Amino acid sequence: MTDGEQRYDDGDDTPLRGYATLATTFVAGAGVFALTAWHRGLRLPDTVPAWDVALLGTATFKASRLLTKDKVTSFLRAPFTRREREGEGSEVMDAPRGTGLRRAVGDLVSCPFCTSTWVAGGLVGTYAVAPRAARLVCAGLSAVVVSDWLQYAWSATEQKAEQ
């Protein structure tokens, strides 16, 4: 960090400037979406049915886990993280690396809670522009959540049978 960069205390290496850059990018993206929607006369829904909120929420959960924890998406995280350990199923535990913006991105892409805001923004934006397509994508991701639960249930049943 440079001498002029803000810190919580003298020993803290939290990349505040990198976090600010990411937050600014998110807000700018939302702003560009809103301005584009307004300019094109997009009529946003007055309400979002509870079923669609549940579908969006389940899809956000799964997409966030896929992006931040799945082995197959490690190539996306690798420039910003290092592998700490293997998790359950096909999940891995990565930790951020580097400093500044690289570390901030590492924090983002290794945290499903952090990434979920970005995923939800993308899915909600898609829902506003193309609700049928968004529902289809969300239904697919939600089906994977159901499948995951069934896989875990099956594994638990097999383990009990072996005892």
Secondary structure as the mmCIF struct_conf table of DSSP 4:
data_model
#
loop_
_struct_conf.conf_type_id
_struct_conf.id
_struct_conf.beg_label_comp_id
_struct_conf.beg_label_asym_id
_struct_conf.beg_label_seq_id
_struct_conf.end_label_comp_id
_struct_conf.end_label_asym_id
_struct_conf.end_label_seq_id
TURN_TY1_P TURN_TY1_P1 ASP A 3 GLY A 4
BEND BEND1 GLU A 5 GLU A 5
BEND BEND2 TYR A 8 ASP A 9
TURN_TY1_P TURN_TY1_P2 ASP A 10 GLY A 11
HELX_RH_AL_P HELX_RH_AL_P1 LEU A 16 HIS A 39
TURN_TY1_P TURN_TY1_P3 ARG A 40 GLY A 41
BEND BEND3 ASP A 46 ASP A 46
HELX_RH_AL_P HELX_RH_AL_P2 ALA A 50 LYS A 69
STRN STRN1 ASP A 70 ASP A 70
HELX_RH_3T_P HELX_RH_3T_P1 LYS A 71 THR A 73
HELX_RH_AL_P HELX_RH_AL_P3 SER A 74 ARG A 77
TURN_TY1_P TURN_TY1_P4 ALA A 78 PHE A 80
STRN STRN2 THR A 81 GLU A 86
BEND BEND4 GLU A 88 GLU A 88
TURN_TY1_P TURN_TY1_P5 GLY A 89 SER A 90
STRN STRN3 GLU A 91 GLU A 91
STRN STRN4 VAL A 92 PRO A 96
BEND BEND5 GLY A 98 THR A 99
HELX_RH_AL_P HELX_RH_AL_P4 GLY A 100 VAL A 109
TURN_TY1_P TURN_TY1_P6 SER A 110 SER A 110
HELX_RH_AL_P HELX_RH_AL_P5 PRO A 112 VAL A 129
HELX_RH_AL_P HELX_RH_AL_P6 PRO A 131 GLU A 162
#
